[in-house]
Amino acid sequence: MKKLAVIFPGIGYTCAKPLLYYTASAAADHDYEIIRLDYGQDIHTFRGRTPLELEPVTGLALKRTLRQLQNVSFQEYGKIIFISKSIGTVVACESEKQLSLSGKVQHFLLTPVPAAIPYLKQADGVFFAGTADPYIPEKTIRQAARLYPEKTGGIFEGCNHSLEKKGDIMGNLNNLGKVIECLQWILDS
């Protein structure tokens, strides 16, 4: 059975950064073909972070993503996982919808932005968030965890948008390990 993992980056968080690099590596170790998306330098260096500022950038990232995925024969794959970070969580969920892949994709949502939260109702998968993420209120994260406990992969206390705490390298590596451990469980199932 063919398996596919599509990696959806954030704005400044490319596929070479730790959370996406190691999740892609774990998927590759489980015999998944990997597609690493790139939205373009203009998006990766964008400085705005409010929901209003992110909306047009997310739309542009989606448009570029759909172009990159238009020739992928998704029907050839028995398992498909979308691993996404930040605005990539919105792009991944909306890509599933626009590519008519509903019910065929598992999501692994890393530090979703507020616009991704409504997708949790329909998405098959799990999300991970930090309670000190400056781009999504802690209240929103906790409410999502209460509404979708089966979709809550991990809530990291005091962690930022990269699931890290400043000055706690060993704790940050431990967080990364917990994320990868959860992904490996999903990839094995």
N, C-alpha and C positions, 0 to 999 in steps of 0.2 A: 504494500500500500504506500502510495506517495504521500508525503506530508510537507506542508508549507508553513513557514513563519514569515510574516511581514512585519518589519520593524518601522514604527512611526515615531520619528524624533519630536523633540520640542523645538522651541525657538532657538535658544542658544545651546540646547542640549542635543548634540548630534549623536549618531549611532556609534561614535567612537568613545563616548562617555561611559563611565562604569555601569550604571544600571542597564543600559541598552547593549553595551559590548558583551557583558557577561550573560545576559538573558539570551542574546543571539547565539553566543557560544554554547550555552546549555542546549538550546534547540538544535544546533548543528550536531552536537554530541548524541542527540536522540534521532539522528538521521532526517532532520527536517531540512528542506531546501530553504535558503534564506534570501529574502529580498529586503535590502536596506534602502529605505526611501531617503530622498534629499529634496527639501523644499526650495533650495536656492539660497545663495549668500544673502540676498536682501532680507529674507525671512529669518535666517539664522542669526543675523546681527540686529534685528529689530529691537528697539529699546522699550516700547510701551508694554504695560502689563495689566492694565485695568480691563475688565470685561468689555467695555466699550471699545478700547483700543485693539483688543485681541480679535474682535469679531471679523473685521475685514481681512486681517492677516490669516485667520483660520480659514476663511472662505477661499483665499488665494492658495493656501497650502492644500486644501481639498481639491481644487481645480488641477493643480500640478500633480497631486497624487493620483487622481483618476486617469490622467494622461499616462503616468508611469505604469499603471496597472491594467490599462485597457487591453493589452494583448496577452495577459496571463489567462491560461485555460484553467480556471479554478475548478471546473468539473472533474479534472484529472486527479484531484487530491482527495484522499479519504479523510484527512485531518488538516484543518487550517486554524492557525492561531495568529491573532493580531496582537503584537506586543507594542504598547504605546506609552508615550511620556508627554505630560503637560498638554499643549494644544493638540498633540498627536492623538490624545484620547478622544477628542471630538472628531478629528479627521478619520480615525479608525472606525468609530461607530457610524458615522455618516457614510463612509466608504462601503461598509457592509450593506447599508440600506440602498445606496445608489447603484451598487454592483449586483443587486438582487441576490445577496448571499445570506439573507436572514435564515437563522437556524443552522447554518453551516460553519459558523466561525465561533471560536472561543476567544474571549478577550482577556488580556492581561494588562490592566490599566494602572500605570504608575503615575502618581501625583496628578490626578485629574484636575482640570480647571473647572470653575463653576458651570460652564456651559455643557460639560460632559455628564453632570449628575442626572439630568432627566433621562439619559440613555440607559442608566442602570436598570430601569424597570424592564426593558426588553433584552438587554445584552446578556449573553451567556458568558460568564466569566467572573473575575475577581478584580478588586481595586486595592491600591495601597496608597496611604497618605500620611503626611506628617502634620502634627497639631500646630506647629509653628510655621506652616507654609504661608508666606506673605501673599500668595495669589488666590487662596481660597480660605474663607473664614473657618475657624475651628468648629463653630456651630454647624456649618454646612456639612463638614466631614462627619461629625458625630451623628447628625440627623440621617445621613446616608447610611451609616453603619447600623443605626437602629432600624431603618426601613428595610435594609437589605443585608441582614447579618450573614446569610449564606454567600453573599458576594463580597464580603469584607475579607480580603486577604491579610491585611495588617494595617493597624493604626499605630504610628510611631510617635510616641510622646516627645514633645519638644523638638521635633525634627523639621527641617526646612523643605523646600521644594525638590531637593535632591535626596531626601530621607537621611539627612546628616545633621549633626550638631557640631558647631564650631569647637575645636579643641578636643574632640573625642574620636580620634582616628580608629581606635579599636572598637568602639561602639558602632561607628559608621560601617566598618568592615563586617561587624556582626549583623547589622541591618541588611546589608547587601547579601550576606549569607542566608538570612531568613527569606528574602525575596526569591533567591535562586532555589532554595529548598522547596518552597511552595510551587515554583514553576516546574521543577523536576517531577514533583508529584503529579502535576497536571499532564506533563508530557508523557509520563509513564502510564497514565490511565487510558 
